[in-house]
């Protein structure tokens, strides 16, 4: 039996949503950002042994209507304007809901529930990967990437309750790293990393470097160019420290309804990262996006997003951290407590 902690759902233009796994018991329904508590069975309908949850008549739980998800042009404020609530590129060429802060966090429900389902583990790292990490652990960690790795939209990053740290900090803490530097920059892609990595490492040389690009490369970098950039990043870093090891992180999928995040491109870039890591023992690939799709096939993107289009919420950041750590534990130590998911001991 596993306790799934804080899994989020959003009632989006309808009264039905889905859990990742069939629930045998709903323990708690709440919203950590607003501080509200809701009543299982009254505010949230559910059936034991089913993934389906519903928004019953008279429920006090939040619900979004279609016009809130796809704002009409006459009421929209387009990013990057202050107070932006929409982006172009939505279904049918229309607008799609976007929010830089806590709009989605305030409208999602968090659900603690127990499940008897077998929760998938991320694929184990191949034998022989990250030999230095296996032997010595890690003291100095760095991360490069885009806005997800910078911290968006974790509540600790945007400054609203419950102030959960982003996945990068969660991972560094669980690895007991003595020092951690996050060089991720929102809105950037792999080419930005290639241009700036050497200067970032000028006064900080890590033992382990996480490389997490992709979301902003989907339409601008062909797969072969993405592979080349990942290889260049490792080569640049090795000039600073030939013994450095690397973890390439495959990005979560973006909103399939947004023109800038086509699902097929996300998987194509992930395959390129796997190819870079394939024959180099010092480079590991953790396919967060593939594991996301495996675990969340029953769910909508809006259940898990922090901004509506391409960022995770707190639950998504915990999933990122849990997936990376589970993969690294296969390289260094036994898996942790699987009685809590997605990140044991985080709630």
Rosetta silent file (secondary structure, phi, psi, omega in degrees, C-alpha in Angstrom):
SEQUENCE: XXXXXXXXXXXXXXXXXXXXXXXXXXXXXXXXXXXXXXXXXXXXXXXXXXXXXXXXXXXXXXXXXXXXXXXXXXXXXXXXXXXXXXXXXXXXXXXXXXXXXXXXXXXXXXXXXXXXXXXXXXXXXXXXXXXXXXXXXXXXXXXXXXXXXXXXXXXXXXXXXXXXXXXXXXXXXXXXXXXXXXXXXXXXXXXXXXXXXXXXXXXXXXXXXXXXXXXXXXXXXXXXXXXXXXXXXXXXXXXXXXXXXXXXXXXXXXXXXXXXXXXXXXXXXXXXXXXXXXXXXXXXXXXXXXXXXXXXXXXXXXXXXXXXXXXXXXXXXXXXXXXXXXXXXXXXXXXXXXXXXXXXXXX
SCORE:     score description
SCORE:     0.000 S_00000001
   1 L     0.000  131.057 -179.233    0.000    0.000    0.000 S_00000001
   2 E  -117.441  138.239  172.438    1.380    3.400   -0.998 S_00000001
   3 E   -94.610  112.368  173.854    0.352    6.815    0.275 S_00000001
   4 E   -85.759  125.939 -170.494    0.282    9.247   -2.643 S_00000001
   5 E  -110.985  120.700  172.181    0.834   12.703   -1.170 S_00000001
   6 E    67.435   26.935  176.318   -0.577   15.920   -2.530 S_00000001
   7 E   -64.201  135.449 -173.627   -1.423   14.716   -6.022 S_00000001
   8 E  -101.136  143.616  170.873   -3.129   17.582   -7.805 S_00000001
   9 E  -133.482  154.736  176.372   -6.253   17.639   -9.942 S_00000001
  10 L  -131.289  124.099  173.152   -8.031   20.516  -11.640 S_00000001
  11 L   -80.597  101.548 -170.428  -11.701   20.499  -12.520 S_00000001
  12 E  -112.747  104.300  178.228  -11.323   22.138  -15.910 S_00000001
  13 L    54.513   37.317  179.294  -14.536   22.930  -17.790 S_00000001
  14 L   177.674  173.006 -175.445  -16.136   19.809  -16.369 S_00000001
  15 L  -107.042   14.799 -178.214  -16.920   17.816  -13.260 S_00000001
  16 E  -126.204  140.781  173.927  -14.546   14.899  -13.849 S_00000001
  17 E  -145.400  177.548 -175.362  -10.828   14.489  -13.188 S_00000001
  18 E  -137.656  143.236  169.068   -8.495   11.548  -12.657 S_00000001
  19 E   -86.139  161.606  178.593   -5.954   10.329  -10.160 S_00000001
  20 E   -69.324  -32.200 -175.038   -2.768    8.688  -11.359 S_00000001
  21 E  -137.114  154.111  179.073   -3.638    5.429   -9.595 S_00000001
  22 E   -62.637  133.414 -177.848   -6.833    3.812   -8.275 S_00000001
  23 E   -92.042  130.999  170.160   -7.623    5.020   -4.760 S_00000001
  24 L   -94.941  -21.981  177.563   -8.548    2.593   -2.006 S_00000001
  25 E  -154.645  130.768  171.097   -8.869    5.435    0.525 S_00000001
  26 E   -95.324  116.268 -173.546   -8.952    9.214    0.190 S_00000001
  27 E   -87.248  -40.744 -173.520   -7.193   10.530    3.277 S_00000001
  28 E  -158.769  143.597  175.545   -7.317   14.276    2.749 S_00000001
  29 E  -129.683  126.795 -169.292   -8.438   16.868    0.180 S_00000001
  30 E  -162.449  175.251  172.402   -6.994   20.378    0.508 S_00000001
  31 E  -137.031  112.079 -174.751   -5.267   23.346   -1.075 S_00000001
  32 L   -72.529  -20.647 -179.967   -1.962   24.336    0.526 S_00000001
  33 L   -79.599  -43.646  179.751   -1.855   27.720   -1.193 S_00000001
  34 L   -88.275  -16.743 -176.966   -5.267   28.956   -0.033 S_00000001
  35 L    81.778    8.196 -177.074   -5.255   26.981    3.220 S_00000001
  36 E   -82.164  146.880  171.990   -8.642   25.424    2.445 S_00000001
  37 E  -114.634  141.867 -179.338   -9.701   21.933    3.506 S_00000001
  38 E  -124.620  161.114 -172.948  -12.345   19.982    1.591 S_00000001
  39 L  -103.065  117.560  173.502  -14.489   16.983    2.485 S_00000001
  40 E   -58.719  135.736 -179.511  -14.028   13.675    0.679 S_00000001
  41 L    90.850  -27.708  178.790  -17.408   12.467   -0.506 S_00000001
  42 L  -106.519  -52.436  177.794  -18.999   15.916   -0.223 S_00000001
  43 L   -92.304  -19.448  179.449  -16.619   18.244   -2.039 S_00000001
  44 E  -136.446  115.750  175.071  -14.862   15.443   -3.931 S_00000001
  45 E   -84.384  141.417  177.471  -16.663   12.407   -5.262 S_00000001
  46 E  -156.664  157.307  179.585  -14.694    9.194   -5.608 S_00000001
  47 L  -123.911  124.993  179.425  -15.243    5.454   -5.910 S_00000001
  48 L   -53.191  134.046  179.675  -12.925    2.960   -4.179 S_00000001
  49 L    85.952    3.826 -178.820  -10.751    1.177   -6.708 S_00000001
  50 E  -118.235  153.581  172.779  -11.206    3.853   -9.381 S_00000001
  51 E   -84.209  -18.713 -173.195   -9.000    6.652  -10.677 S_00000001
  52 E   -73.395  137.024  169.407  -11.980    8.897  -11.354 S_00000001
  53 E  -127.538  153.219 -175.110  -12.838   11.788   -9.051 S_00000001
  54 E  -132.986  162.077  177.480  -15.775   14.139   -9.498 S_00000001
  55 L  -105.393   94.816 -173.678  -16.985   17.597   -8.542 S_00000001
  56 L   -68.965  161.095  173.357  -20.406   16.900   -6.970 S_00000001
  57 L   -57.479  133.834 -179.653  -23.310   19.341   -7.026 S_00000001
  58 L    82.209    3.527 -179.889  -22.851   21.830   -4.208 S_00000001
  59 L   -63.863  142.171  175.297  -19.116   21.142   -3.884 S_00000001
  60 L   -87.975   -1.979 -178.329  -17.012   23.901   -2.336 S_00000001
  61 L   -72.243  148.363  179.687  -13.992   22.810   -4.383 S_00000001
  62 L   -66.433  155.369  179.626  -12.713   25.177   -7.094 S_00000001
  63 L  -153.300  137.394  179.502  -13.644   24.642  -10.724 S_00000001
  64 E  -107.323  139.779  178.099  -12.609   26.538  -13.853 S_00000001
  65 L   -92.015  165.668 -174.542  -14.904   27.273  -16.768 S_00000001
  66 H   -57.798  -41.670 -177.558  -13.926   27.114  -20.411 S_00000001
  67 H   -68.233  -19.353  174.821  -13.634   30.889  -20.828 S_00000001
  68 H   -80.132  -25.316  179.682  -11.163   30.937  -17.934 S_00000001
  69 H   -87.178  -28.367 -179.825   -9.014   28.317  -19.674 S_00000001
  70 L  -131.373   79.894 -171.642   -9.180   29.922  -23.118 S_00000001
  71 L   -59.778  137.489  173.175   -9.539   33.665  -22.493 S_00000001
  72 L   -67.003  150.201 -174.380  -11.384   35.700  -25.123 S_00000001
  73 H   -58.673  -34.499 -175.604   -9.193   38.244  -26.863 S_00000001
  74 H   -73.869  -11.446  177.309  -11.096   41.235  -25.495 S_00000001
  75 H  -117.942   12.483 -173.590  -10.311   40.254  -21.907 S_00000001
  76 L   -96.416  146.273  170.177   -6.809   38.912  -22.349 S_00000001
  77 L  -118.331  114.813 -173.097   -3.485   40.321  -21.210 S_00000001
  78 E   -86.528  137.790  172.764   -0.719   38.724  -23.241 S_00000001
  79 L   -60.597  138.439   15.056    2.661   37.748  -21.826 S_00000001
  80 L   -98.058   19.579  179.652    5.101   39.446  -21.212 S_00000001
  81 L   -62.483  151.290  177.063    2.838   42.299  -20.073 S_00000001
  82 L   -58.845  134.842 -179.885    2.342   42.724  -16.337 S_00000001
  83 L    74.953   22.005 -178.263   -0.567   40.602  -15.138 S_00000001
  84 L   -57.295  137.842  177.657   -0.522   38.406  -18.246 S_00000001
  85 L  -128.363    8.818 -176.888   -3.243   35.768  -18.311 S_00000001
  86 E  -156.942  157.915  173.552   -2.919   34.360  -21.821 S_00000001
  87 E  -132.908  148.490  170.098   -0.594   33.277  -24.607 S_00000001
  88 E   -71.795  167.587  178.070   -1.219   32.859  -28.325 S_00000001
  89 L    96.392   16.236  177.701   -0.943   29.404  -29.831 S_00000001
  90 L   -81.208 -174.581 -178.732   -3.954   27.791  -28.191 S_00000001
  91 H   -56.492  136.276  178.187   -6.479   25.445  -29.815 S_00000001
  92 H    65.319   20.670 -178.702   -7.727   26.636  -33.179 S_00000001
  93 H    80.070    7.536  179.370   -5.289   29.528  -33.175 S_00000001
  94 L   -86.420 -164.781 -179.703   -6.910   31.087  -30.123 S_00000001
  95 E   -94.803  156.834  178.336   -5.498   32.036  -26.745 S_00000001
  96 E  -130.419  144.882 -176.368   -4.610   29.695  -23.911 S_00000001
  97 E   -63.892  136.460  178.696   -4.554   30.410  -20.179 S_00000001
  98 L  -142.568  144.100  175.845   -1.162   31.324  -18.750 S_00000001
  99 L  -151.809  131.753 -179.055   -0.118   32.549  -15.323 S_00000001
 100 L   -80.045  -18.111 -172.401    3.311   33.341  -13.912 S_00000001
 101 L  -116.668 -112.732 -166.722    2.301   33.019  -10.277 S_00000001
 102 L  -117.354   19.996  179.990   -0.298   31.041   -8.344 S_00000001
 103 H   -55.998  -49.171 -178.083   -3.510   31.029  -10.405 S_00000001
 104 H   -70.927  -38.408  177.478   -3.309   27.297  -11.009 S_00000001
 105 H   -58.979  -35.587 -178.960   -2.077   26.540   -7.497 S_00000001
 106 H   -76.458  -17.941 -177.170   -5.158   28.285   -6.092 S_00000001
 107 H  -108.330   -6.761  177.049   -7.545   26.303   -8.283 S_00000001
 108 L   -88.507  148.840  171.568   -6.046   22.824   -8.044 S_00000001
 109 E   -96.380  141.893  171.358   -7.011   20.319   -5.370 S_00000001
 110 E  -104.217  134.213 -174.936   -4.349   18.360   -3.521 S_00000001
 111 E  -128.743  124.391  168.298   -5.323   14.823   -2.623 S_00000001
 112 E   -96.068  125.820  179.787   -3.635   12.403   -0.248 S_00000001
 113 E  -148.501  158.480  177.145   -4.810    8.877   -0.999 S_00000001
 114 E  -102.231  143.590  179.086   -3.784    5.280   -0.576 S_00000001
 115 E  -138.070  146.106  173.911   -3.409    2.925   -3.492 S_00000001
 116 L   -95.667   -0.350 -179.611   -2.673   -0.754   -3.892 S_00000001
 117 L   -66.092  151.227  173.539   -1.435   -0.183   -7.438 S_00000001
 118 L   -81.693  113.547 -176.937    2.166   -0.951   -8.296 S_00000001
 119 L   -81.770  127.667 -177.120    3.717    2.455   -8.874 S_00000001
 120 L   -61.505  143.638  171.495    6.216    2.436  -11.744 S_00000001
 121 L   -96.707  148.206  172.877    9.867    3.026  -10.981 S_00000001
 122 L   -63.865  152.044  179.594   11.997    5.075  -13.364 S_00000001
 123 L   -56.215  136.041  179.162   14.277    2.919  -15.503 S_00000001
 124 L   -67.960  149.647  173.885   17.438    2.022  -13.581 S_00000001
 125 L   -67.530  142.392  178.502   20.715    3.492  -14.690 S_00000001
 126 L   -59.699  150.937  177.334   22.838    0.958  -16.555 S_00000001
 127 L   -56.577  138.861  177.976   25.528   -0.817  -14.575 S_00000001
 128 L    90.666   -5.719  178.213   28.762    1.128  -14.470 S_00000001
 129 L   -73.583  144.843  175.524   27.185    4.565  -14.810 S_00000001
 130 L    51.719   58.795 -175.949   28.559    7.419  -12.674 S_00000001
 131 H   -61.882  -36.083  179.512   31.397    5.423  -11.069 S_00000001
 132 H   -67.665  -42.924  177.484   32.704    8.356   -9.044 S_00000001
 133 H   -61.959  -41.800  177.958   29.251    9.099   -7.664 S_00000001
 134 H   -59.124  -40.950 -173.592   28.792    5.418   -6.791 S_00000001
 135 H   -80.032  -44.569 -167.935   32.091    5.364   -4.954 S_00000001
 136 H  -114.952   -7.965 -170.172   32.258    8.751   -3.248 S_00000001
 137 L    72.929 -155.369 -176.110   28.822   10.345   -3.331 S_00000001
 138 L  -140.970  139.256  178.092   28.768   14.018   -4.192 S_00000001
 139 L  -109.779  -42.019 -176.552   30.008   17.163   -2.473 S_00000001
 140 E  -121.542  124.080 -176.729   29.543   19.916   -5.060 S_00000001
 141 E  -122.008  140.783  171.086   26.526   19.974   -7.376 S_00000001
 142 E  -133.362  157.833  179.837   25.596   22.385  -10.166 S_00000001
 143 E  -138.168  136.403  171.764   22.611   22.590  -12.457 S_00000001
 144 E  -125.433  148.117 -178.734   22.075   24.295  -15.795 S_00000001
 145 E   167.271 -157.177 -174.679   18.798   24.511  -17.639 S_00000001
 146 L  -106.078 -156.683 -172.208   15.683   26.540  -18.310 S_00000001
 147 H   -65.257  -30.824  177.673   12.862   27.987  -16.217 S_00000001
 148 H   -61.367  -45.610 -179.668   11.759   24.631  -14.797 S_00000001
 149 H   -75.020  -25.938  173.196   15.209   24.123  -13.306 S_00000001
 150 H   -63.549  -33.747  176.349   15.392   27.771  -12.267 S_00000001
 151 L   139.167  -11.518 -179.772   12.386   27.010  -10.066 S_00000001
 152 L   -65.353  141.806  -13.175    9.181   28.017  -11.834 S_00000001
 153 L  -105.632   42.806  174.384    6.387   27.496  -10.636 S_00000001
 154 L   -58.414  140.114 -175.230    7.293   25.933   -7.309 S_00000001
 155 H   -64.260  -30.272  176.191    5.589   27.923   -4.563 S_00000001
 156 H   -66.730  -28.626  179.416    8.879   28.476   -2.769 S_00000001
 157 H   -79.076  -40.237 -177.845   10.245   30.104   -5.906 S_00000001
 158 H   -88.960   -7.885  171.458    7.250   32.370   -6.591 S_00000001
 159 L    83.082   39.274  175.639    6.814   33.203   -2.895 S_00000001
 160 L  -131.476  158.854  177.267    3.389   31.841   -1.943 S_00000001
 161 L   -59.352  146.086    6.080    2.273   29.134    0.517 S_00000001
 162 L   -92.170   16.297  174.648    3.260   26.397    1.106 S_00000001
 163 L    61.676   40.891  178.115    6.687   27.673   -0.065 S_00000001
 164 L   -72.635  135.635  177.150    7.896   24.310   -1.354 S_00000001
 165 L   -66.276  155.605  173.115   11.406   24.389   -2.839 S_00000001
 166 L   -68.296  169.376 -174.944   11.902   23.594   -6.527 S_00000001
 167 H   -61.021  -34.821 -177.148   13.129   20.186   -7.585 S_00000001
 168 H   -60.589  -43.387  179.198   16.762   21.277   -7.887 S_00000001
 169 H   -69.696  -38.762  178.125   16.956   22.188   -4.222 S_00000001
 170 H   -60.883  -41.622  179.810   15.058   19.053   -3.189 S_00000001
 171 H   -66.713  -47.170 -178.720   17.545   16.898   -5.089 S_00000001
 172 H   -60.631  -40.497  179.062   20.617   18.671   -3.705 S_00000001
 173 H   -63.535  -43.919 -177.608   19.296   18.360   -0.156 S_00000001
 174 H   -70.955  -24.644  175.785   18.589   14.636   -0.528 S_00000001
 175 L   -83.336   -4.599 -179.127   22.044   14.052   -1.998 S_00000001
 176 L    57.786   39.227  177.421   23.527   15.832    1.046 S_00000001
 177 L   -69.279  134.409  178.656   25.564   18.069   -1.220 S_00000001
 178 L   -72.022  -33.182 -179.958   27.756   20.478    0.721 S_00000001
 179 E  -137.745  142.179  177.915   27.494   23.106   -2.040 S_00000001
 180 E  -141.973  132.423  174.619   24.987   23.633   -4.815 S_00000001
 181 E  -121.941  132.000  177.477   24.879   26.247   -7.580 S_00000001
 182 E  -111.104  109.435 -179.100   21.886   26.693   -9.848 S_00000001
 183 L   -99.931   10.041 -178.195   22.828   28.403  -13.105 S_00000001
 184 L   -64.515  143.343 -178.430   19.478   27.768  -14.820 S_00000001
 185 L  -131.300  122.022  179.728   17.988   30.759  -16.648 S_00000001
 186 L   -59.763  144.334  177.572   14.329   30.988  -17.604 S_00000001
 187 L    80.525    4.628 -176.758   13.504   31.317  -21.276 S_00000001
 188 L  -109.111  164.780  177.397   16.792   29.816  -22.448 S_00000001
 189 L  -128.134 -167.273 -172.192   17.763   26.681  -24.295 S_00000001
 190 H   -61.792  -32.936 -178.720   20.778   24.503  -24.871 S_00000001
 191 H   -67.731  -32.291  174.491   22.618   27.047  -27.019 S_00000001
 192 H   -63.994  -41.104  177.198   22.549   29.546  -24.173 S_00000001
 193 H   -61.037  -44.312  178.952   24.166   26.911  -21.983 S_00000001
 194 H   -59.971  -39.336 -177.402   26.915   26.285  -24.523 S_00000001
 195 H   -71.788  -26.911 -169.887   27.632   30.019  -24.711 S_00000001
 196 H  -117.389  -11.142 -172.281   27.792   30.588  -20.949 S_00000001
 197 H   -58.814  -43.143 -177.084   28.811   27.358  -19.204 S_00000001
 198 H   -59.286  -41.324  179.230   32.530   28.062  -19.133 S_00000001
 199 H   -70.419  -34.824  177.982   32.002   31.403  -17.400 S_00000001
 200 H   -62.549  -35.577 -177.366   29.526   29.880  -14.933 S_00000001
 201 L   -88.359    8.807 -176.700   32.137   27.333  -13.914 S_00000001
 202 L   -60.666  -38.341 -178.252   34.848   29.947  -13.552 S_00000001
 203 L  -122.722   14.815  178.161   34.629   29.986   -9.749 S_00000001
 204 L  -152.175  112.329 -179.470   32.676   26.787   -9.038 S_00000001
 205 L  -112.223  108.100 -175.770   33.650   23.364  -10.315 S_00000001
 206 L   -81.092  163.453  169.360   31.113   20.686   -9.364 S_00000001
 207 L   -80.892  -34.248 -174.970   31.556   16.952   -8.966 S_00000001
 208 E  -133.954  125.951 -179.581   28.167   16.372  -10.585 S_00000001
 209 E  -115.633  121.222  173.385   26.505   18.599  -13.189 S_00000001
 210 E   -89.484  131.937  179.448   22.810   18.288  -13.998 S_00000001
 211 E  -119.962  117.482 -169.993   21.904   19.417  -17.521 S_00000001
 212 E  -137.074   71.473  174.991   18.189   20.046  -18.024 S_00000001
 213 L  -106.966  175.313  174.028   17.299   21.740  -21.288 S_00000001
 214 L   138.950  -45.754 -173.811   14.646   20.948  -23.854 S_00000001
 215 L   -60.782  -37.669 -179.611   11.415   22.826  -23.208 S_00000001
 216 L   -93.322    4.423  179.783   12.609   25.953  -25.030 S_00000001
 217 L  -103.368   -4.218 -169.525   14.426   23.971  -27.718 S_00000001
 218 L   -58.587  -40.505 -176.688   11.414   22.128  -29.106 S_00000001
 219 L  -106.236   -6.810 -172.487   10.815   24.421  -32.072 S_00000001
 220 L  -111.077  -16.923 -176.765   14.200   26.118  -32.367 S_00000001
 221 L  -128.756  123.471  176.968   16.786   23.319  -32.311 S_00000001
 222 L   -67.667  155.894 -178.075   16.665   20.191  -34.498 S_00000001
 223 H   -51.731  -43.234 -179.956   17.243   16.895  -32.682 S_00000001
 224 H   -63.518  -37.261  177.267   20.752   16.485  -34.094 S_00000001
 225 H   -68.215  -33.448  177.554   21.647   19.998  -32.953 S_00000001
 226 H   -67.447  -42.070  177.014   20.295   19.257  -29.494 S_00000001
 227 H   -61.735  -44.684  179.762   22.479   16.162  -29.249 S_00000001
 228 H   -60.391  -41.751 -179.875   25.498   18.157  -30.385 S_00000001
 229 H   -64.750  -41.072  178.325   24.819   20.846  -27.771 S_00000001
 230 H   -62.059  -41.442  177.374   24.539   18.275  -24.976 S_00000001
 231 H   -65.306  -39.486  178.382   27.872   16.778  -26.018 S_00000001
 232 H   -63.001  -40.591 -179.608   29.430   20.248  -26.178 S_00000001
 233 H   -60.984  -43.676  177.546   28.240   21.038  -22.654 S_00000001
 234 H   -63.800  -40.750 -179.563   29.949   17.936  -21.287 S_00000001
 235 H   -65.176  -41.963  178.496   33.136   18.759  -23.194 S_00000001
 236 H   -61.706  -45.265 -178.553   33.197   22.355  -21.917 S_00000001
 237 H   -66.024  -36.059 -179.095   32.706   21.212  -18.326 S_00000001
 238 H   -67.776  -23.185  174.778   35.404   18.553  -18.604 S_00000001
 239 H   -65.724  -29.195  176.815   37.933   21.206  -19.481 S_00000001
 240 H   -81.713  -36.069 -177.525   37.339   22.552  -15.968 S_00000001
 241 L  -152.528   98.787 -177.070   37.261   19.145  -14.282 S_00000001
 242 L   -60.154  -21.001 -179.042   38.055   16.008  -16.325 S_00000001
 243 L   -91.540    1.727 -178.200   36.559   13.817  -13.583 S_00000001
 244 L   -61.070  143.788  174.187   33.186   15.595  -13.596 S_00000001
 245 E  -114.283  161.893 -168.542   30.098   13.422  -14.019 S_00000001
 246 E  -136.210  144.896  170.113   26.811   14.416  -15.607 S_00000001
 247 E  -122.533  115.746  175.465   23.093   13.750  -15.363 S_00000001
 248 E   -90.538  125.067 -176.637   21.071   14.671  -18.449 S_00000001
 249 E  -106.541  120.526  174.868   17.425   15.260  -17.532 S_00000001
 250 L   -77.991  128.802 -171.430   14.737   14.679  -20.136 S_00000001
 251 L   -67.984  150.359  166.317   12.068   17.366  -19.809 S_00000001
 252 L   -57.782  158.062  172.328    8.474   16.880  -18.767 S_00000001
 253 L   -73.566  151.455  170.733    5.972   17.294  -21.607 S_00000001
 254 L   -88.358 -172.866  179.474    4.364   20.671  -22.122 S_00000001
 255 L   -71.467  117.445 -178.158    0.699   21.318  -22.771 S_00000001
 256 L   -64.139  -16.842  178.219   -0.220   19.404  -25.924 S_00000001
 257 L   -85.418   -4.906  179.886   -2.835   22.089  -26.668 S_00000001
 258 L  -100.951  132.567 -173.236   -0.150   24.779  -26.921 S_00000001
 259 L   -62.240  -24.442 -174.579    1.542   25.167  -30.286 S_00000001
 260 L   -87.274   -1.788 -178.373    5.012   25.656  -28.752 S_00000001
 261 L  -131.648   63.271  179.413    5.169   22.310  -26.924 S_00000001
 262 L   -67.296  128.869 -175.732    4.434   19.510  -29.417 S_00000001
 263 H   -57.788  -39.020 -177.573    4.676   16.140  -27.627 S_00000001
 264 H   -62.346  -35.359  179.206    6.538   14.395  -30.454 S_00000001
 265 H   -68.331  -36.678  178.049    9.346   16.954  -30.295 S_00000001
 266 H   -59.868  -45.480 -179.048    9.731   16.422  -26.545 S_00000001
 267 H   -70.615  -33.425  178.447   10.274   12.708  -27.029 S_00000001
 268 H   -62.653  -42.327  179.425   12.624   13.282  -29.968 S_00000001
 269 H   -68.221  -35.976  177.385   14.924   15.428  -27.826 S_00000001
 270 H   -61.069  -39.867  178.475   14.822   12.853  -25.029 S_00000001
 271 H   -63.190  -33.810  177.839   16.079   10.211  -27.451 S_00000001
 272 H   -67.538  -39.672  176.891   19.012   12.448  -28.336 S_00000001
 273 H   -63.767  -41.194  177.988   19.977   12.780  -24.672 S_00000001
 274 H   -60.262  -37.677  179.793   19.822    9.008  -24.286 S_00000001
 275 H   -67.275  -38.708  178.322   22.180    8.678  -27.244 S_00000001
 276 H   -62.113  -39.331 -175.647   24.694   11.113  -25.716 S_00000001
 277 H   -81.963  -16.971 -165.688   24.750    9.107  -22.483 S_00000001
 278 H   -54.624  -46.644 -171.559   24.727    5.652  -24.054 S_00000001
 279 L  -112.114   16.607 -179.429   28.445    4.949  -24.321 S_00000001
 280 L  -120.659  111.120 -176.802   29.917    7.284  -21.719 S_00000001
 281 L   -63.580  -20.465 -178.784   30.033    5.929  -18.152 S_00000001
 282 L   -88.264   -0.464  179.618   30.345    9.450  -16.737 S_00000001
 283 E  -122.085  122.970  177.245   27.072   10.603  -18.335 S_00000001
 284 E  -112.829  150.795  177.172   23.688    9.329  -17.148 S_00000001
 285 E  -117.839  126.525  175.397   20.277   10.033  -18.652 S_00000001
 286 E  -116.151  114.779 -173.720   17.166   10.329  -16.480 S_00000001
 287 L   -89.921   76.718  178.778   14.009   10.419  -18.558 S_00000001
 288 H   -59.221  -43.039 -178.204   11.706   12.473  -16.351 S_00000001
 289 H   -62.617  -42.294  178.038    9.396   13.132  -19.292 S_00000001
 290 H   -64.849  -40.215  179.036    9.038    9.467  -20.185 S_00000001
 291 H   -69.083  -36.718  175.192    8.354    8.544  -16.571 S_00000001
 292 H   -56.311  -49.475 -178.796    5.853   11.425  -16.338 S_00000001
 293 H   -64.777  -35.274  179.916    3.922   10.018  -19.281 S_00000001
 294 H   -68.416  -40.233 -177.172    4.015    6.518  -17.815 S_00000001
 295 H   -81.802  -31.056 -169.047    2.687    7.605  -14.418 S_00000001
 296 L  -113.934   27.443 -178.793    0.244   10.288  -15.525 S_00000001
 297 L   -61.685  -25.419 -179.716   -1.370    8.796  -18.601 S_00000001
 298 L   -86.982   -7.377 -170.960   -4.832    9.100  -17.030 S_00000001
 299 L  -104.095  160.274  173.936   -4.380   12.749  -16.067 S_00000001
 300 L   -88.673  152.792  176.691   -4.718   16.079  -17.853 S_00000001
 301 H   -56.976  -39.211 -176.350   -1.781   18.439  -18.208 S_00000001
 302 H   -66.816  -16.168  174.333   -3.711   21.094  -16.260 S_00000001
 303 H   -65.461  -27.227 -164.163   -3.794   18.784  -13.236 S_00000001
 304 L  -120.870    1.303 -172.646   -0.032   19.105  -12.890 S_00000001
 305 E   -93.551  153.302  172.398    0.954   22.501  -14.234 S_00000001
 306 L  -100.406  -21.286 -176.867    2.077   25.622  -12.464 S_00000001
 307 L  -129.449   -2.140  177.139    1.634   28.040  -15.366 S_00000001
 308 L    97.954  -19.980 -174.460   -0.760   26.380  -17.801 S_00000001
 309 L  -129.919  -42.525 -173.063    1.681   25.640  -20.605 S_00000001
 310 L  -154.901   18.553  176.610    5.143   24.346  -19.685 S_00000001
 311 L  -122.610  147.061  173.026    5.931   24.466  -15.953 S_00000001
 312 E   -81.521  158.782  169.657    5.206   21.952  -13.189 S_00000001
 313 L   -89.423 -168.744  179.765    3.404   22.801   -9.968 S_00000001
 314 H   -57.670  -45.073  179.462    4.657   21.737   -6.528 S_00000001
 315 H   -60.750  -41.140  177.752    3.526   18.152   -7.085 S_00000001
 316 H   -63.645  -38.243  176.748    5.320   18.148  -10.432 S_00000001
 317 H   -66.214  -38.074  176.506    8.515   19.434   -8.823 S_00000001
 318 H   -66.207  -36.692  176.731    8.317   16.655   -6.226 S_00000001
 319 H   -63.761  -45.547  175.529    7.816   14.179   -9.054 S_00000001
 320 H   -52.974  -53.290 -176.669   10.900   15.574  -10.824 S_00000001
 321 H   -62.311  -45.163 -179.413   12.956   15.240   -7.649 S_00000001
 322 H   -62.395  -37.970  179.784   11.630   11.792   -6.812 S_00000001
 323 H   -67.970  -46.232  179.307   12.344   10.509  -10.318 S_00000001
 324 H   -62.684  -46.092 -177.475   15.906   11.844  -10.399 S_00000001
 325 H   -66.534  -39.150  178.096   16.676   10.578   -6.912 S_00000001
 326 H   -62.124  -41.113  177.929   15.197    7.139   -7.572 S_00000001
 327 H   -65.673  -42.206 -179.322   17.378    6.805  -10.662 S_00000001
 328 H   -69.304  -31.681  177.200   20.490    7.961   -8.811 S_00000001
 329 H   -64.204  -31.175  176.352   19.827    5.587   -5.946 S_00000001
 330 H   -65.557  -20.438  178.586   20.068    2.742   -8.412 S_00000001
 331 H   -91.921  -20.513 -170.196   23.608    3.975   -9.026 S_00000001
 332 H  -130.377  -28.791 -172.272   24.602    4.552   -5.423 S_00000001
 333 L  -161.476  165.580  176.881   22.274    3.055   -2.822 S_00000001
 334 L   -61.404  156.175  176.626   19.044    1.095   -2.348 S_00000001
 335 L   -61.814  154.038 -178.584   15.779    2.819   -3.188 S_00000001
 336 L   -80.305 -162.467 -178.583   14.150    4.803   -0.415 S_00000001
 337 L   -67.342  113.862  179.518   10.805    4.381    1.301 S_00000001
 338 L   -93.362   10.459  175.441    8.247    3.469   -1.358 S_00000001
 339 L   -79.526  -12.257  175.831    5.371    3.721    1.126 S_00000001
 340 E  -126.850  143.331 -176.095    5.164    7.433    0.245 S_00000001
 341 E  -148.432  143.516   11.465    5.124    8.865   -3.276 S_00000001
 342 L   -93.197   -9.383 -177.855    6.391   10.750   -5.239 S_00000001
 343 L  -135.374   97.400 -176.412    9.038   12.015   -2.779 S_00000001
 344 L   -53.833  137.375  175.929    9.195   10.144    0.532 S_00000001
 345 L    74.830   15.980 -175.593    9.361   12.335    3.608 S_00000001
 346 L   -98.711   -5.792 -175.734    8.557   15.570    1.787 S_00000001
 347 L  -120.142    0.000    0.000    5.138   16.342    3.295 S_00000001
